[in-house]
């Protein structure tokens, strides 16, 4: 019995199907919550929003680490090709869906709970926009790595690895402390 490599096209299709199925189940679960018990929906939506944020942040923190290692791999090497697959799958199958769910549920909470009012909420949304811009930059960089283009230094990626961390810290402080109304 031969073992299927995780970088093969077949493994990639299976992974895409599993990710699509998981996203469909997630969306169905949210719809069910809103339909069955709207009174308790807030807590469920909040919990699912936090799960999505954690998933998104995991990707935002891991992808630049992959870039650091990828920068050291010779172009065209087996190691470089493996990093390309890892980076693309991380972006498409984890980061993009998690970011979308984070935004949808976060905007729902901002509207339904806070009516889009509060200085802390406006600041948080601005920082989430900055986090999204970081996501877009990382996604474009993963595509550039996939084309063996624009290889920045490992030092650049070490510095970029700090951006989502700093944004996350400030966002969490805004949400928990609500330092200004």
Secondary structure, 3 states (H helix, E strand, C coil): CCCCCCCCHHHHHHHHHHHHHHHHHHHHHHHHHHHHCHHHHHHHHHHHHHHHHHHHHHHHHHHHHHHHHHHHCCCCCHHHHHHHHHHHHHHHHHHHHHHHHHHHHHHHHHHHCCCCCCHHHHHHHHHHHHHHHHHHHHHHHHHHHHCCCCCCCHHHHHHHHHHHHHHHHHHHHHHHHCCCC
